[in-house]
């Protein structure tokens, strides 16, 4: 991910390249500006994807998922 130029990262709302703002809650979804973040919020929160990092990690641990030092894997990925 570090090799991807920041100008190539696309906004999760409008799809335009150059997204630099992250969701302040989950720190995963990227936006090009606050207007795009506001427009996308209803969809983003309803997918249950906007989960703070610590909460996401605890949920994954409880479900038997594991971390290899770089990526999280679910039991479904292994089967």
N, C-alpha and C positions, 0 to 999 in steps of 0.2 A: 504493500500500500504506500510505503514511503516513496517509491519510485514514480508514482503517478503525479504529473504536474497538477498543481492546485487549480489551474485554469481548465482542466479537463473534468474535474469532479462536478457532477450534475446535481441540480437542485431537485429534491424529492417532491417538490410541489409543481414547479413549472417545467422541469427538465432541461433548463438552460445550463450551459457550463459556467463554471466560476463560483460554485457554492462555497461559502466560507463560514457561514454561521451554523452552529450545531444546536440541536434541541437542548435546552438547558436542563431538562429533566433526565432524559435517557442518554444523552451525549452520543447518539448513534446517527440520527437522521440529520441531513445537511440541507441548508436553505441558502438562497442568494440574498434574501433580505427579510425583514420582519413581516412585510405584507404577505409574502409566500408562506411564512411560518404560520401566520394567523389563518390564512385560507386553508391550510393543510391540517390544522390542529384537530378538527372534528374527526377526520378520517384517521389520523395518526393515533389518537387516543382510543378510538373504537376498535382498532385492531389488536389492542392489548400489547402493542409493541413499544409503547412509551413507558418503560419500566426502569427505574433507577438501577444503576449498575450493581450495587450490593444486593438489592432484592432479586435481580435477575440471576446472580451467581448462586444465592441461597436456593432459589427454585430449581436451578439446574442440578445442584448437589443432591437435593432431596429426590429428584427424579432419576438419579443414577447416571447422569451425564458426567463427563470428565474433561479435564483441561490438560493439553499436552505441553503447556508452556507458551503456546501461541494461539491456538484455536480451541473452542469448546466443541465437543462431539456428543451427540445424543446416542442413546442405545439403538435408535432406528438407523443411524449412520453405520453402525458396526455390523448389524445383522445382514 
